[in-house]
Amino acid sequence: MSEHVVPLRIYYTVFAALLFLTGLTVFVAFFDLGTLNTIVALTIAVIKATLVVLFFMHVWYSSKLTWVFVGAGIFWFLILIAFLFGDVLTRDWLPTAVGWEGN
Amino acid sequence: MSEASSPLAHHFDDLSQQKEATSLGMWTFLVTEILFFGGLFAGYAQYRGAYPHAFEAGSHHLDIVLGGINTVVLIASSLTMALGVHASQLGKRKKTAIFLLATVALGLVFLGIKAAEYTHKYHEGLIPGAGFALQGAERQQMLFFAFYFVMTGLHAAHMIIGVVVVTIIAFQAWRGRYSPAYYGPVEVTGLYWHFVDIVWIFLFPLLYLLGRH
């Protein structure tokens, strides 16, 4: 088999990093940073998820085709988010047509 | 190895092609899962944007200690899962089974804590519906709890499926079904388990840590 066996120390290092980042995200949550709170929390979550995908899920050692599949999933999710907020955040940019003002 | 007991299915050229196809099949499923959970995360984002105060107030009702312990439990279960796959790659039959059973045990701890949290929320009257305990402007928090129960409930359903599947794979590993040449089922079960862990990695800060300050 040409399959790559990941050295155990990589798993332990990733595990330690995940625990550290969990502690960090809890710690930061107790400070009022305004909208930065959400940005920091999501950044840490994305870093944790990336570590899991690359090492626990072996994508780092996988074929380019696997990278394309994983990338496709993330890309389609970003389309979902982009079009949702493209709609929601821009609703009051244009004047409402006569008769559609609502209450 | 005789033809009948060979792990190579007849429609593949060789074992590495079979292994690649197995992983890609699981990844294809996981991509649909990203969008399955993605829709809920998108809905959460939009409504939290619309009712930021109700979401912050609702988040205060969640127990950060239990949520934090569950996060650590799930990360530990991902480690034992990875170690189980590693043992199966090396053909260590018993070690594979033991690590997989450890993963199952941690998964059950997670589900037990989740059940205790749900019970507590039930007694506090925080289940969305006509009997929702909070009145007046606080009643808007019902929306937060609707997202909380649907998202963590769907996640818990994935955990239950994972616990069943990992138990079966552990049993098969114990019986010597897998080898360094054929461990695809262990590998893809691991992919599924890690994915469920990743969903929780996002749920924990978005539900429990929001507005903790």
Interface residues (C-beta under 8 A of the other chain):
Chain A: M1 S2 E3 V5 V6 L8 Y11 Y12 F15 L18 L19 T22 T25 V26 A29 F30 F31 D32 L33 N37 T38 A41 L42 I44 A45 K48 A49 V52 V53 F55 F56 M57 H58 S62 S63 L65 T66 F69 V70 A72 G73 I74 W76 F77 L80 I81 L84 F85 V88
Chain B: L15 S16 K19 E20 S23 L24 W27 T28 L30 V31 I34 L35 G38 G39 A42 A45 Q46 G49 I64 G68 T71 V72 I75 A76 S78 L79 M81 A82 L83 H86 Q89 L90 P180 A181 E187 G190 L191 H194 F195 D197 I198 I201 F202 F204 P205 L206 L209 L210 R212 H213
